[in-house]
Amino acid sequence: MSNIQFYALAESVCQKLNLPPIPFPVRSGREKKIFNPQSVALDLLLDELEKYLIENPEEKIFYKEAGSRLAAVEGIKLGEEGFPDLAAHYFELGLALDPDNLALRSNYALALQSAGRKEEAMRQYRFLLQQPVISSQFPVLIPAARLFLDSGDPVTAHQILKHCASFMPVDNEFWELFAEAKQRCGIKPWIAPGHKKKTSSTQPESKPKPKEIVSARKNFCPACGKPVQAGDKYCMGCGHAL
């Protein structure tokens, strides 16, 4: 690349984006499109950096922190605006500078998934699942489990969700997903002690029929022992009330 000029971002921009104050390469004539009094076109600035590093790969180390940070900021913005493919592109650029950045890789996997690039997303998730620090990252684990389940790998999905279940807060959507993963793995649902599993073949227990009220009257008078009739209110022999 020829006619390269280097521009440093304003101190206020560096503070806002948490960037080190280093100059970025820009081809002559492109600066007006990138810089204006109101804002900086970060996507165009990153495009210039990408082209520059293709011809000067030895300088990647110099732009590792600033370039990966800018890529993350722009990728997140594009993802929120509904452009997952473009977001994935900038996350990938950031990872080229900082391949050990797990936050970048997590966002990259999510962007790939949102863009429908399932196989690529699962490759990133498999890498992330091997990293201990990811073990509590619900924003990554739950979408990963859903993707594996939808892609015909319920075992991996169940392993992820089983791990989350030990400290997952009340979330009906999560537990429904966990139950689906269990079912597709052929795992019987857990039943609390003292509860019987309800199945379609099990007939509901019939309620006990109320006992028929038995009349307290006898066929004989309890006072004198003489026979009485069913409708009698008094004994015809001694007058005892029945």
Order of alpha helices (4+ residues) and beta strands (2+ residues): beta-alpha-beta-alpha-alpha-alpha-alpha-alpha-alpha-alpha-alpha-alpha
